[in-house]
Amino acid sequence: MGRTRFMVVKAKELIKTAVFAVLGVIILVGLIAFFLNMGKHDGAYRDGTYYEEMQLGEETAEVAVTIAEGRIAEVSMEEATVAVFYPLLAEVTETVGQAVIENQSAEIAVESENPHSAQAILDAVAACLEQAER
């Protein structure tokens, strides 16, 4: 007759091995997810819309900077009444906003017919970008 051999497995060793295997799988999945998502959101800013108030004489205007996917997506003036009293301000906001979006920075040269208005808008945009920094 053949010899019957028994294998003795201790429950404590089996549980330890299972825990380490599960931890290894979790770490491996985490590393893979980290490296796959590494380049997808490389912008310098947190997504959202950030607001900053700007004084225009006795009026107050609000500049809004929208960040999408970590990049500056839009610069706009929120107050409609300001556009009535300061009609050139909307035009300057659009011009400055386009330059900020192209450069992805508030550090642009002010080449406008209205340098004081453009600088005030740039200061408000810079304050919004400080709020949005990571």
N, CA, C and O atoms as CSV, one atom per row, in Angstrom:
chain,resi,resn,atom,element,x,y,z
A,1,MET,N,N,0.805,-1.167,0.000
A,1,MET,CA,C,0.000,0.000,0.000
A,1,MET,C,C,0.863,1.250,0.000
A,1,MET,O,O,1.977,1.287,0.522
A,2,GLY,N,N,0.285,2.268,-0.614
A,2,GLY,CA,C,1.005,3.528,-0.694
A,2,GLY,C,C,0.875,4.329,0.596
A,2,GLY,O,O,-0.047,4.145,1.391
A,3,ARG,N,N,1.793,5.178,0.756
A,3,ARG,CA,C,1.760,6.031,1.942
A,3,ARG,C,C,0.866,7.246,1.674
A,3,ARG,O,O,0.965,7.883,0.626
A,4,THR,N,N,0.043,7.537,2.584
A,4,THR,CA,C,-0.812,8.710,2.482
A,4,THR,C,C,-0.100,9.863,3.165
A,4,THR,O,O,0.338,9.755,4.310
A,5,ARG,N,N,0.005,10.952,2.450
A,5,ARG,CA,C,0.678,12.115,3.027
A,5,ARG,C,C,-0.354,13.209,3.269
A,5,ARG,O,O,-1.243,13.462,2.456
A,6,PHE,N,N,-0.198,13.817,4.380
A,6,PHE,CA,C,-1.090,14.909,4.745
A,6,PHE,C,C,-0.307,16.221,4.735
A,6,PHE,O,O,0.856,16.291,5.132
A,7,MET,N,N,-0.987,17.231,4.272
A,7,MET,CA,C,-0.384,18.559,4.265
A,7,MET,C,C,-1.083,19.376,5.350
A,7,MET,O,O,-2.306,19.513,5.339
A,8,VAL,N,N,-0.321,19.905,6.264
A,8,VAL,CA,C,-0.891,20.675,7.357
A,8,VAL,C,C,-0.708,22.160,7.030
A,8,VAL,O,O,0.409,22.651,6.865
A,9,VAL,N,N,-1.828,22.844,6.946
A,9,VAL,CA,C,-1.802,24.274,6.667
A,9,VAL,C,C,-2.380,24.978,7.889
A,9,VAL,O,O,-3.501,24.714,8.324
A,10,LYS,N,N,-1.583,25.865,8.411
A,10,LYS,CA,C,-2.049,26.594,9.577
A,10,LYS,C,C,-2.920,27.766,9.103
A,10,LYS,O,O,-2.590,28.445,8.130
A,11,ALA,N,N,-4.005,27.984,9.788
A,11,ALA,CA,C,-4.950,29.048,9.408
A,11,ALA,C,C,-4.295,30.416,9.489
A,11,ALA,O,O,-4.583,31.286,8.667
A,12,LYS,N,N,-3.417,30.624,10.467
A,12,LYS,CA,C,-2.765,31.910,10.639
A,12,LYS,C,C,-1.879,32.237,9.424
A,12,LYS,O,O,-1.879,33.372,8.947
A,13,GLU,N,N,-1.146,31.270,8.938
A,13,GLU,CA,C,-0.286,31.479,7.766
A,13,GLU,C,C,-1.118,31.730,6.505
A,13,GLU,O,O,-0.749,32.552,5.667
A,14,LEU,N,N,-2.220,31.032,6.378
A,14,LEU,CA,C,-3.101,31.212,5.227
A,14,LEU,C,C,-3.711,32.623,5.211
A,14,LEU,O,O,-3.781,33.251,4.154
A,15,ILE,N,N,-4.141,33.110,6.344
A,15,ILE,CA,C,-4.717,34.452,6.429
A,15,ILE,C,C,-3.662,35.502,6.124
A,15,ILE,O,O,-3.936,36.454,5.394
A,16,LYS,N,N,-2.454,35.346,6.671
A,16,LYS,CA,C,-1.361,36.288,6.405
A,16,LYS,C,C,-1.047,36.357,4.917
A,16,LYS,O,O,-0.877,37.444,4.366
A,17,THR,N,N,-0.973,35.238,4.286
A,17,THR,CA,C,-0.676,35.183,2.855
A,17,THR,C,C,-1.785,35.866,2.043
A,17,THR,O,O,-1.494,36.595,1.095
A,18,ALA,N,N,-3.035,35.638,2.403
A,18,ALA,CA,C,-4.160,36.253,1.692
A,18,ALA,C,C,-4.145,37.772,1.868
A,18,ALA,O,O,-4.400,38.499,0.908
A,19,VAL,N,N,-3.855,38.259,3.056
A,19,VAL,CA,C,-3.813,39.702,3.307
A,19,VAL,C,C,-2.708,40.347,2.479
A,19,VAL,O,O,-2.930,41.386,1.856
A,20,PHE,N,N,-1.528,39.747,2.466
A,20,PHE,CA,C,-0.428,40.310,1.683
A,20,PHE,C,C,-0.721,40.268,0.180
A,20,PHE,O,O,-0.332,41.177,-0.553
A,21,ALA,N,N,-1.394,39.232,-0.273
A,21,ALA,CA,C,-1.756,39.154,-1.687
A,21,ALA,C,C,-2.748,40.253,-2.050
A,21,ALA,O,O,-2.611,40.887,-3.096
A,22,VAL,N,N,-3.746,40.486,-1.198
A,22,VAL,CA,C,-4.732,41.542,-1.453
A,22,VAL,C,C,-4.054,42.912,-1.425
A,22,VAL,O,O,-4.328,43.741,-2.292
A,23,LEU,N,N,-3.185,43.168,-0.460
A,23,LEU,CA,C,-2.461,44.442,-0.402
A,23,LEU,C,C,-1.590,44.645,-1.644
A,23,LEU,O,O,-1.510,45.751,-2.178
A,24,GLY,N,N,-0.949,43.585,-2.094
A,24,GLY,CA,C,-0.132,43.677,-3.305
A,24,GLY,C,C,-0.960,44.048,-4.524
A,24,GLY,O,O,-0.540,44.875,-5.334
A,25,VAL,N,N,-2.133,43.443,-4.660
A,25,VAL,CA,C,-3.014,43.752,-5.783
A,25,VAL,C,C,-3.493,45.200,-5.701
A,25,VAL,O,O,-3.532,45.892,-6.719
A,26,ILE,N,N,-3.857,45.667,-4.507
A,26,ILE,CA,C,-4.319,47.051,-4.338
A,26,ILE,C,C,-3.214,48.033,-4.709
A,26,ILE,O,O,-3.468,49.012,-5.411
A,27,ILE,N,N,-2.009,47.788,-4.254
A,27,ILE,CA,C,-0.886,48.671,-4.580
A,27,ILE,C,C,-0.609,48.658,-6.078
A,27,ILE,O,O,-0.357,49.708,-6.669
A,28,LEU,N,N,-0.652,47.501,-6.685
A,28,LEU,CA,C,-0.405,47.395,-8.128
A,28,LEU,C,C,-1.472,48.152,-8.923
A,28,LEU,O,O,-1.133,48.878,-9.858
A,29,VAL,N,N,-2.733,48.002,-8.579
A,29,VAL,CA,C,-3.817,48.716,-9.269
A,29,VAL,C,C,-3.677,50.221,-9.062
A,29,VAL,O,O,-3.886,50.995,-9.996
A,30,GLY,N,N,-3.326,50.642,-7.849
A,30,GLY,CA,C,-3.119,52.062,-7.581
A,30,GLY,C,C,-1.996,52.651,-8.407
A,30,GLY,O,O,-2.139,53.749,-8.946
A,31,LEU,N,N,-0.892,51.953,-8.517
A,31,LEU,CA,C,0.233,52.436,-9.332
A,31,LEU,C,C,-0.142,52.529,-10.808
A,31,LEU,O,O,0.209,53.498,-11.482
A,32,ILE,N,N,-0.842,51.538,-11.301
A,32,ILE,CA,C,-1.260,51.568,-12.707
A,32,ILE,C,C,-2.197,52.743,-12.958
A,32,ILE,O,O,-2.042,53.448,-13.955
A,33,ALA,N,N,-3.169,52.967,-12.070
A,33,ALA,CA,C,-4.104,54.088,-12.231
A,33,ALA,C,C,-3.363,55.422,-12.148
A,33,ALA,O,O,-3.669,56.348,-12.900
A,34,PHE,N,N,-2.399,55.526,-11.248
A,34,PHE,CA,C,-1.631,56.768,-11.107
A,34,PHE,C,C,-0.872,57.086,-12.380
A,34,PHE,O,O,-0.921,58.218,-12.862
A,35,PHE,N,N,-0.174,56.112,-12.930
A,35,PHE,CA,C,0.630,56.376,-14.120
A,35,PHE,C,C,-0.221,56.565,-15.378
A,35,PHE,O,O,0.200,57.273,-16.293
A,36,LEU,N,N,-1.388,55.959,-15.447
A,36,LEU,CA,C,-2.266,56.168,-16.596
A,36,LEU,C,C,-2.882,57.560,-16.588
A,36,LEU,O,O,-3.093,58.141,-17.653
A,37,ASN,N,N,-3.176,58.110,-15.407
A,37,ASN,CA,C,-3.795,59.431,-15.293
A,37,ASN,C,C,-2.778,60.548,-15.123
A,37,ASN,O,O,-3.160,61.700,-14.917
A,38,MET,N,N,-1.527,60.239,-15.203
A,38,MET,CA,C,-0.484,61.211,-14.898
A,38,MET,C,C,-0.513,62.430,-15.808
A,38,MET,O,O,-0.371,63.545,-15.305
A,39,GLY,N,N,-0.686,62.285,-17.097
A,39,GLY,CA,C,-0.624,63.412,-18.012
A,39,GLY,C,C,-1.968,63.991,-18.398
A,39,GLY,O,O,-2.020,64.935,-19.187
A,40,LYS,N,N,-3.048,63.460,-17.874
A,40,LYS,CA,C,-4.368,63.895,-18.318
A,40,LYS,C,C,-4.784,65.250,-17.762
A,40,LYS,O,O,-5.530,65.974,-18.421
A,41,HIS,N,N,-4.330,65.606,-16.587
A,41,HIS,CA,C,-4.769,66.863,-15.958
A,41,HIS,C,C,-3.533,67.623,-15.515
A,41,HIS,O,O,-3.235,67.710,-14.324
A,42,ASP,N,N,-2.820,68.172,-16.486
A,42,ASP,CA,C,-1.541,68.791,-16.182
A,42,ASP,C,C,-1.626,70.309,-16.070
A,42,ASP,O,O,-0.593,70.978,-16.095
A,43,GLY,N,N,-2.814,70.864,-15.950
A,43,GLY,CA,C,-2.964,72.307,-15.831
A,43,GLY,C,C,-2.475,72.812,-14.485
A,43,GLY,O,O,-2.310,72.046,-13.535
A,44,ALA,N,N,-2.250,74.092,-14.425
A,44,ALA,CA,C,-1.718,74.692,-13.205
A,44,ALA,C,C,-2.811,75.163,-12.261
A,44,ALA,O,O,-2.511,75.601,-11.150
A,45,TYR,N,N,-4.064,75.086,-12.669
A,45,TYR,CA,C,-5.143,75.660,-11.876
A,45,TYR,C,C,-6.230,74.629,-11.592
A,45,TYR,O,O,-6.407,73.661,-12.331
A,46,ARG,N,N,-6.959,74.868,-10.486
A,46,ARG,CA,C,-8.113,74.024,-10.160
A,46,ARG,C,C,-9.305,74.473,-10.992
A,46,ARG,O,O,-9.497,75.668,-11.216
A,47,ASP,N,N,-10.098,73.524,-11.447
A,47,ASP,CA,C,-11.271,73.846,-12.252
A,47,ASP,C,C,-12.307,74.609,-11.426
A,47,ASP,O,O,-12.452,74.395,-10.222
A,48,GLY,N,N,-13.023,75.505,-12.111
A,48,GLY,CA,C,-14.074,76.274,-11.458
A,48,GLY,C,C,-14.121,77.679,-12.021
A,48,GLY,O,O,-13.370,78.023,-12.934
A,49,THR,N,N,-15.010,78.487,-11.471
A,49,THR,CA,C,-15.116,79.899,-11.857
A,49,THR,C,C,-14.763,80.737,-10.640
A,49,THR,O,O,-15.319,80.550,-9.558
A,50,TYR,N,N,-13.843,81.648,-10.828
A,50,TYR,CA,C,-13.336,82.482,-9.739
A,50,TYR,C,C,-13.677,83.942,-10.023
A,50,TYR,O,O,-13.595,84.397,-11.164
A,51,TYR,N,N,-14.058,84.666,-8.980
A,51,TYR,CA,C,-14.535,86.041,-9.125
A,51,TYR,C,C,-13.657,86.993,-8.324
A,51,TYR,O,O,-13.131,86.651,-7.265
A,52,GLU,N,N,-13.519,88.192,-8.863
A,52,GLU,CA,C,-12.805,89.264,-8.159
A,52,GLU,C,C,-13.495,90.581,-8.476
A,52,GLU,O,O,-13.813,90.869,-9.630
A,53,GLU,N,N,-13.721,91.374,-7.435
A,53,GLU,CA,C,-14.366,92.675,-7.635
A,53,GLU,C,C,-13.324,93.713,-8.042
A,53,GLU,O,O,-12.157,93.653,-7.655
A,54,MET,N,N,-13.799,94.666,-8.840
A,54,MET,CA,C,-12.929,95.703,-9.370
A,54,MET,C,C,-13.656,97.033,-9.224
A,54,MET,O,O,-14.811,97.150,-9.635
A,55,GLN,N,N,-13.009,98.022,-8.653
A,55,GLN,CA,C,-13.619,99.341,-8.465
A,55,GLN,C,C,-13.477,100.175,-9.729
A,55,GLN,O,O,-12.393,100.277,-10.304
A,56,LEU,N,N,-14.582,100.769,-10.152
A,56,LEU,CA,C,-14.612,101.679,-11.301
A,56,LEU,C,C,-15.322,102.950,-10.851
A,56,LEU,O,O,-16.533,103.093,-11.019
A,57,GLY,N,N,-14.565,103.852,-10.288
A,57,GLY,CA,C,-15.196,105.050,-9.747
A,57,GLY,C,C,-16.073,104.662,-8.577
A,57,GLY,O,O,-15.592,104.099,-7.594
A,58,GLU,N,N,-17.364,104.961,-8.678
A,58,GLU,CA,C,-18.293,104.583,-7.623
A,58,GLU,C,C,-18.948,103.225,-7.885
A,58,GLU,O,O,-19.631,102.684,-7.015
A,59,GLU,N,N,-18.744,102.690,-9.056
A,59,GLU,CA,C,-19.319,101.396,-9.422
A,59,GLU,C,C,-18.353,100.261,-9.075
A,59,GLU,O,O,-17.144,100.463,-8.964
A,60,THR,N,N,-18.910,99.083,-8.909
A,60,THR,CA,C,-18.111,97.882,-8.681
A,60,THR,C,C,-18.437,96.878,-9.782
A,60,THR,O,O,-19.600,96.577,-10.049
A,61,ALA,N,N,-17.395,96.374,-10.405
A,61,ALA,CA,C,-17.573,95.350,-11.443
A,61,ALA,C,C,-16.950,94.060,-10.945
A,61,ALA,O,O,-16.047,94.073,-10.108
A,62,GLU,N,N,-17.434,92.960,-11.462
A,62,GLU,CA,C,-16.922,91.667,-11.056
A,62,GLU,C,C,-16.337,90.953,-12.281
A,62,GLU,O,O,-17.024,90.730,-13.279
A,63,VAL,N,N,-15.073,90.607,-12.179
A,63,VAL,CA,C,-14.394,89.876,-13.248
A,63,VAL,C,C,-14.465,88.396,-12.897
A,63,VAL,O,O,-14.200,88.012,-11.758
A,64,ALA,N,N,-14.820,87.571,-13.870
A,64,ALA,CA,C,-14.914,86.124,-13.664
A,64,ALA,C,C,-13.898,85.432,-14.565
A,64,ALA,O,O,-13.781,85.742,-15.750
A,65,VAL,N,N,-13.169,84.490,-13.976
A,65,VAL,CA,C,-12.219,83.688,-14.736
A,65,VAL,C,C,-12.647,82.240,-14.578
A,65,VAL,O,O,-12.739,81.727,-13.463
A,66,THR,N,N,-12.909,81.582,-15.705
A,66,THR,CA,C,-13.340,80.191,-15.695
A,66,THR,C,C,-12.160,79.303,-16.071
A,66,THR,O,O,-11.485,79.528,-17.076
A,67,ILE,N,N,-11.927,78.291,-15.241
A,67,ILE,CA,C,-10.853,77.334,-15.463
A,67,ILE,C,C,-11.493,75.991,-15.804
A,67,ILE,O,O,-12.357,75.503,-15.075
A,68,ALA,N,N,-11.066,75.401,-16.910
A,68,ALA,CA,C,-11.557,74.084,-17.318
A,68,ALA,C,C,-10.356,73.209,-17.661
A,68,ALA,O,O,-9.486,73.610,-18.435
A,69,GLU,N,N,-10.316,72.027,-17.087
A,69,GLU,CA,C,-9.228,71.073,-17.295
A,69,GLU,C,C,-7.870,71.684,-16.958
A,69,GLU,O,O,-6.871,71.406,-17.622
A,70,GLY,N,N,-7.846,72.521,-15.918
A,70,GLY,CA,C,-6.601,73.099,-15.448
A,70,GLY,C,C,-6.080,74.269,-16.259
A,70,GLY,O,O,-4.977,74.752,-16.007
A,71,ARG,N,N,-6.851,74.728,-17.224
A,71,ARG,CA,C,-6.422,75.818,-18.101
A,71,ARG,C,C,-7.455,76.936,-18.086
A,71,ARG,O,O,-8.637,76.704,-17.832
A,72,ILE,N,N,-6.989,78.158,-18.361
A,72,ILE,CA,C,-7.888,79.311,-18.408
A,72,ILE,C,C,-8.762,79.181,-19.653
A,72,ILE,O,O,-8.260,79.121,-20.775
A,73,ALA,N,N,-10.074,79.139,-19.438
A,73,ALA,CA,C,-11.004,78.942,-20.552
A,73,ALA,C,C,-11.738,80.223,-20.937
A,73,ALA,O,O,-12.050,80.432,-22.109
A,74,GLU,N,N,-12.017,81.089,-19.944
A,74,GLU,CA,C,-12.803,82.288,-20.244
A,74,GLU,C,C,-12.512,83.379,-19.220
A,74,GLU,O,O,-12.314,83.113,-18.034
A,75,VAL,N,N,-12.492,84.600,-19.708
A,75,VAL,CA,C,-12.392,85.790,-18.855
A,75,VAL,C,C,-13.566,86.680,-19.242
A,75,VAL,O,O,-13.728,87.026,-20.412
A,76,SER,N,N,-14.391,87.055,-18.250
A,76,SER,CA,C,-15.567,87.859,-18.579
A,76,SER,C,C,-15.870,88.851,-17.464
A,76,SER,O,O,-15.394,88.728,-16.336
A,77,MET,N,N,-16.685,89.842,-17.830
A,77,MET,CA,C,-17.163,90.841,-16.888
A,77,MET,C,C,-18.589,90.449,-16.537
A,77,MET,O,O,-19.406,90.237,-17.433
A,78,GLU,N,N,-18.903,90.348,-15.252
A,78,GLU,CA,C,-20.196,89.837,-14.814
A,78,GLU,C,C,-21.274,90.900,-14.679
A,78,GLU,O,O,-22.456,90.574,-14.787
A,79,GLU,N,N,-20.920,92.140,-14.452
A,79,GLU,CA,C,-21.910,93.180,-14.206
A,79,GLU,C,C,-22.409,93.803,-15.507
A,79,GLU,O,O,-21.622,94.383,-16.255
A,80,ALA,N,N,-23.682,93.693,-15.778
A,80,ALA,CA,C,-24.273,94.252,-17.001
A,80,ALA,C,C,-24.406,95.764,-16.905
A,80,ALA,O,O,-24.296,96.457,-17.917
A,81,THR,N,N,-24.640,96.284,-15.713
A,81,THR,CA,C,-24.812,97.730,-15.564
A,81,THR,C,C,-23.517,98.480,-15.824
A,81,THR,O,O,-23.546,99.632,-16.256
A,82,VAL,N,N,-22.391,97.848,-15.568
A,82,VAL,CA,C,-21.102,98.483,-15.819
A,82,VAL,C,C,-20.907,98.695,-17.313
A,82,VAL,O,O,-20.327,99.699,-17.726
A,83,ALA,N,N,-21.384,97.767,-18.121
A,83,ALA,CA,C,-21.259,97.898,-19.579
A,83,ALA,C,C,-22.032,99.108,-20.091
A,83,ALA,O,O,-21.671,99.689,-21.115
A,84,VAL,N,N,-23.087,99.488,-19.389
A,84,VAL,CA,C,-23.864,100.655,-19.792
A,84,VAL,C,C,-23.090,101.940,-19.490
A,84,VAL,O,O,-23.031,102.847,-20.320
A,85,PHE,N,N,-22.504,102.009,-18.306
A,85,PHE,CA,C,-21.783,103.219,-17.901
A,85,PHE,C,C,-20.362,103.286,-18.469
A,85,PHE,O,O,-19.825,104.373,-18.685
A,86,TYR,N,N,-19.764,102.127,-18.708
A,86,TYR,CA,C,-18.398,102.059,-19.239
A,86,TYR,C,C,-18.403,101.156,-20.480
A,86,TYR,O,O,-17.967,100.008,-20.393
A,87,PRO,N,N,-18.877,101.637,-21.618
A,87,PRO,CA,C,-19.034,100.776,-22.795
A,87,PRO,C,C,-17.714,100.236,-23.352
A,87,PRO,O,O,-17.687,99.142,-23.916
A,88,LEU,N,N,-16.637,100.978,-23.202
A,88,LEU,CA,C,-15.355,100.495,-23.717
A,88,LEU,C,C,-14.770,99.390,-22.852
A,88,LEU,O,O,-13.899,98.646,-23.301
A,89,LEU,N,N,-15.240,99.278,-21.622
A,89,LEU,CA,C,-14.704,98.276,-20.707
A,89,LEU,C,C,-14.991,96.853,-21.189
A,89,LEU,O,O,-14.158,95.964,-21.019
A,90,ALA,N,N,-16.149,96.635,-21.780
A,90,ALA,CA,C,-16.481,95.311,-22.303
A,90,ALA,C,C,-15.523,94.936,-23.435
A,90,ALA,O,O,-15.080,93.792,-23.531
A,91,GLU,N,N,-15.215,95.901,-24.279
A,91,GLU,CA,C,-14.277,95.661,-25.382
A,91,GLU,C,C,-12.878,95.368,-24.854
A,91,GLU,O,O,-12.204,94.460,-25.340
A,92,VAL,N,N,-12.444,96.137,-23.858
A,92,VAL,CA,C,-11.123,95.928,-23.263
A,92,VAL,C,C,-11.077,94.573,-22.562
A,92,VAL,O,O,-10.069,93.871,-22.637
A,93,THR,N,N,-12.155,94.202,-21.885
A,93,THR,CA,C,-12.215,92.906,-21.202
A,93,THR,C,C,-12.076,91.766,-22.203
A,93,THR,O,O,-11.375,90.789,-21.944
A,94,GLU,N,N,-12.734,91.890,-23.330
A,94,GLU,CA,C,-12.649,90.853,-24.355
A,94,GLU,C,C,-11.228,90.747,-24.908
A,94,GLU,O,O,-10.707,89.645,-25.077
A,95,THR,N,N,-10.600,91.894,-25.191
A,95,THR,CA,C,-9.237,91.899,-25.732
A,95,THR,C,C,-8.246,91.314,-24.731
A,95,THR,O,O,-7.418,90.473,-25.081
A,96,VAL,N,N,-8.341,91.769,-23.481
A,96,VAL,CA,C,-7.436,91.270,-22.444
A,96,VAL,C,C,-7.709,89.785,-22.190
A,96,VAL,O,O,-6.779,88.998,-22.017
A,97,GLY,N,N,-8.978,89.415,-22.169
A,97,GLY,CA,C,-9.336,88.012,-21.948
A,97,GLY,C,C,-8.755,87.089,-23.004
A,97,GLY,O,O,-8.260,86.011,-22.676
A,98,GLN,N,N,-8.807,87.490,-24.257
A,98,GLN,CA,C,-8.234,86.668,-25.323
A,98,GLN,C,C,-6.728,86.515,-25.153
A,98,GLN,O,O,-6.183,85.432,-25.365
A,99,ALA,N,N,-6.048,87.606,-24.766
A,99,ALA,CA,C,-4.596,87.540,-24.562
A,99,ALA,C,C,-4.246,86.646,-23.375
A,99,ALA,O,O,-3.270,85.897,-23.424
A,100,VAL,N,N,-5.034,86.724,-22.321
A,100,VAL,CA,C,-4.789,85.885,-21.146
A,100,VAL,C,C,-4.997,84.415,-21.489
A,100,VAL,O,O,-4.219,83.563,-21.059
A,101,ILE,N,N,-6.036,84.113,-22.257
A,101,ILE,CA,C,-6.311,82.729,-22.644
A,101,ILE,C,C,-5.196,82.193,-23.548
A,101,ILE,O,O,-4.767,81.050,-23.393
A,102,GLU,N,N,-4.734,83.006,-24.475
A,102,GLU,CA,C,-3.656,82.569,-25.371
A,102,GLU,C,C,-2.367,82.288,-24.601
A,102,GLU,O,O,-1.680,81.304,-24.875
A,103,ASN,N,N,-2.037,83.157,-23.635
A,103,ASN,CA,C,-0.789,83.009,-22.884
A,103,ASN,C,C,-0.936,82.132,-21.646
A,103,ASN,O,O,0.060,81.717,-21.054
A,104,GLN,N,N,-2.188,81.848,-21.251
A,104,GLN,CA,C,-2.464,81.089,-20.031
A,104,GLN,C,C,-1.784,81.722,-18.822
A,104,GLN,O,O,-1.291,81.031,-17.930
A,105,SER,N,N,-1.770,83.045,-18.816
A,105,SER,CA,C,-1.145,83.794,-17.733
A,105,SER,C,C,-1.689,85.212,-17.732
A,105,SER,O,O,-2.132,85.724,-18.760
A,106,ALA,N,N,-1.650,85.844,-16.551
A,106,ALA,CA,C,-2.070,87.242,-16.450
A,106,ALA,C,C,-0.901,88.178,-16.714
A,106,ALA,O,O,-1.054,89.399,-16.662
A,107,GLU,N,N,0.247,87.619,-16.992
A,107,GLU,CA,C,1.432,88.431,-17.264
A,107,GLU,C,C,1.541,88.679,-18.765
A,107,GLU,O,O,2.280,87.998,-19.476
A,108,ILE,N,N,0.794,89.663,-19.220
A,108,ILE,CA,C,0.812,90.027,-20.638
A,108,ILE,C,C,1.108,91.522,-20.738
A,108,ILE,O,O,0.907,92.273,-19.783
A,109,ALA,N,N,1.574,91.928,-21.877
A,109,ALA,CA,C,1.838,93.345,-22.113
A,109,ALA,C,C,0.522,94.061,-22.390
A,109,ALA,O,O,-0.314,93.569,-23.149
A,110,VAL,N,N,0.346,95.203,-21.782
A,110,VAL,CA,C,-0.870,95.990,-21.964
A,110,VAL,C,C,-0.649,96.900,-23.167
A,110,VAL,O,O,0.010,97.935,-23.068
A,111,GLU,N,N,-1.212,96.498,-24.302
A,111,GLU,CA,C,-1.118,97.285,-25.529
A,111,GLU,C,C,-2.526,97.673,-25.938
A,111,GLU,O,O,-3.101,97.097,-26.861
A,112,SER,N,N,-3.059,98.632,-25.254
A,112,SER,CA,C,-4.446,98.993,-25.489
A,112,SER,C,C,-4.574,100.508,-25.541
A,112,SER,O,O,-3.700,101.244,-25.084
A,113,GLU,N,N,-5.678,100.946,-26.107
A,113,GLU,CA,C,-5.976,102.375,-26.078
A,113,GLU,C,C,-6.358,102.807,-24.672
A,113,GLU,O,O,-6.285,103.991,-24.342
A,114,ASN,N,N,-6.763,101.852,-23.842
A,114,ASN,CA,C,-7.181,102.123,-22.461
A,114,ASN,C,C,-6.288,101.338,-21.502
A,114,ASN,O,O,-6.723,100.338,-20.930
A,115,PRO,N,N,-5.046,101.783,-21.322
A,115,PRO,CA,C,-4.115,100.985,-20.513
A,115,PRO,C,C,-4.529,100.873,-19.047
A,115,PRO,O,O,-4.258,99.849,-18.419
A,116,HIS,N,N,-5.174,101.886,-18.486
A,116,HIS,CA,C,-5.571,101.831,-17.080
A,116,HIS,C,C,-6.681,100.800,-16.867
A,116,HIS,O,O,-6.657,100.049,-15.893
A,117,SER,N,N,-7.641,100.769,-17.771
A,117,SER,CA,C,-8.717,99.772,-17.677
A,117,SER,C,C,-8.161,98.373,-17.878
A,117,SER,O,O,-8.522,97.441,-17.160
A,118,ALA,N,N,-7.281,98.235,-18.859
A,118,ALA,CA,C,-6.689,96.923,-19.123
A,118,ALA,C,C,-5.883,96.443,-17.922
A,118,ALA,O,O,-5.933,95.262,-17.577
A,119,GLN,N,N,-5.145,97.340,-17.286
A,119,GLN,CA,C,-4.351,96.957,-16.116
A,119,GLN,C,C,-5.249,96.577,-14.942
A,119,GLN,O,O,-4.936,95.645,-14.200
A,120,ALA,N,N,-6.358,97.288,-14.767
A,120,ALA,CA,C,-7.304,96.954,-13.693
A,120,ALA,C,C,-7.899,95.566,-13.920
A,120,ALA,O,O,-8.060,94.794,-12.975
A,121,ILE,N,N,-8.222,95.254,-15.161
A,121,ILE,CA,C,-8.762,93.925,-15.478
A,121,ILE,C,C,-7.696,92.856,-15.256
A,121,ILE,O,O,-7.987,91.790,-14.712
A,122,LEU,N,N,-6.471,93.137,-15.672
A,122,LEU,CA,C,-5.375,92.176,-15.463
A,122,LEU,C,C,-5.132,91.924,-13.976
A,122,LEU,O,O,-4.866,90.792,-13.574
A,123,ASP,N,N,-5.220,92.959,-13.171
A,123,ASP,CA,C,-5.051,92.787,-11.725
A,123,ASP,C,C,-6.144,91.892,-11.153
A,123,ASP,O,O,-5.873,91.042,-10.305
A,124,ALA,N,N,-7.377,92.081,-11.614
A,124,ALA,CA,C,-8.491,91.239,-11.160
A,124,ALA,C,C,-8.303,89.795,-11.635
A,124,ALA,O,O,-8.576,88.856,-10.888
A,125,VAL,N,N,-7.841,89.620,-12.871
A,125,VAL,CA,C,-7.590,88.280,-13.395
A,125,VAL,C,C,-6.482,87.604,-12.588
A,125,VAL,O,O,-6.581,86.420,-12.268
A,126,ALA,N,N,-5.433,88.352,-12.259
A,126,ALA,CA,C,-4.332,87.796,-11.469
A,126,ALA,C,C,-4.822,87.349,-10.090
A,126,ALA,O,O,-4.395,86.310,-9.586
A,127,ALA,N,N,-5.710,88.125,-9.485
A,127,ALA,CA,C,-6.271,87.742,-8.190
A,127,ALA,C,C,-7.109,86.463,-8.313
A,127,ALA,O,O,-7.060,85.600,-7.436
A,128,CYS,N,N,-7.871,86.347,-9.393
A,128,CYS,CA,C,-8.652,85.124,-9.626
A,128,CYS,C,C,-7.734,83.920,-9.805
A,128,CYS,O,O,-8.005,82.841,-9.278
A,129,LEU,N,N,-6.651,84.106,-10.548
A,129,LEU,CA,C,-5.723,83.000,-10.780
A,129,LEU,C,C,-5.000,82.587,-9.500
A,129,LEU,O,O,-4.666,81.415,-9.326
A,130,GLU,N,N,-4.760,83.540,-8.608
A,130,GLU,CA,C,-4.175,83.176,-7.305
A,130,GLU,C,C,-5.121,82.274,-6.517
A,130,GLU,O,O,-4.684,81.345,-5.839
A,131,GLN,N,N,-6.420,82.555,-6.612
A,131,GLN,CA,C,-7.416,81.707,-5.943
A,131,GLN,C,C,-7.426,80.321,-6.554
A,131,GLN,O,O,-7.670,79.340,-5.852
A,132,ALA,N,N,-7.166,80.223,-7.844
A,132,ALA,CA,C,-7.294,78.951,-8.560
A,132,ALA,C,C,-6.024,78.111,-8.535
A,132,ALA,O,O,-6.043,76.965,-8.985
A,133,GLU,N,N,-4.920,78.651,-8.020
A,133,GLU,CA,C,-3.672,77.891,-8.032
A,133,GLU,C,C,-3.805,76.632,-7.204
A,133,GLU,O,O,-4.514,76.595,-6.199
A,134,ARG,N,N,-3.121,75.623,-7.639
A,134,ARG,CA,C,-3.147,74.320,-6.961
A,134,ARG,C,C,-2.375,74.358,-5.679
A,134,ARG,O,O,-2.291,73.349,-4.978
